[in-house]
Amino acid sequence: MPLIAGIDIGNATTEVALASDDPQARAFVASGIVATTGMKGTRDNIAGTLAALEQALAKTPWSMSDVSRIYLNEAAPVIGDVAMETITETIITESTMIGHNPQTPGGVGVGVGTTIALGRLATLPAAQYAEGWIVLIDDAVDFLDAVWWLNEALDRGSTWWRRSSKRTTACW
């Protein structure tokens, strides 16, 4: 069966997602994740890319010859924790600059929950906060207003926030 490979070369990890290349029945097949090799956006990334692809394929009955198409993200080199590419409509916060623990990349425990609009989160009873939410914030909402609403929601649910392993994650 022909496969499509989507490859994302990140600062810390390189991920591969395999899908069937059947336009009538496209479906996820397997994934692989390895530490990024070399500086992002350089030829040194090839070894890590191949390793992630081989890892994903090892979970299937198929081989490299079954991969009909590969989609690769734009892997701009990163120097000083900021990508060397044009930044448009992006707010760089301290967490973006500092980053997160690369041993727990998205999809393996970060940002787990149910999506909810910011306005709806603000009206939830505190008892529902413990369900774990990924807050979606429209680009029309001012950054400081969003921070205020999120902090207010956290204040109302502070009894679970300190005890629960669940977290609320905001996405712009």
NORPETA-V481169 format. One line per field, one symbol per residue. ss: DSSP state (h for helix, s for strand, l for the rest). psi: psi as a letter, one per 20 degrees, with the letter a starting at -180 (. if undefined). A space follows every 10 residues. Layout:
ss = ???
psi = ???
This chain:
ss = llsssssssl llssssssss lllllllsss ssssslllll llllhhhhhh hhhhhhhhll lllhhhssss sslllllssl lsslllllll lllhhhhhll lhhhlsllls lllsssshhh hhlllhhhhh hlssssllll llhhhhhhhh hhhhhhlhhh hlllllllss sl
psi = pqqppppoor hhqpqppqqq lohhlpqpgr rqprpppapp jrhiigghgh ghghgghhjr jrrhiiohqp pprompqppk jpqmrpppkp porhhgghar oiimrpikip kpapqqqghh hhjqqhhihi ioqoppoqii pqghgggggg hgghghkhhh hhhqiqqppp p.
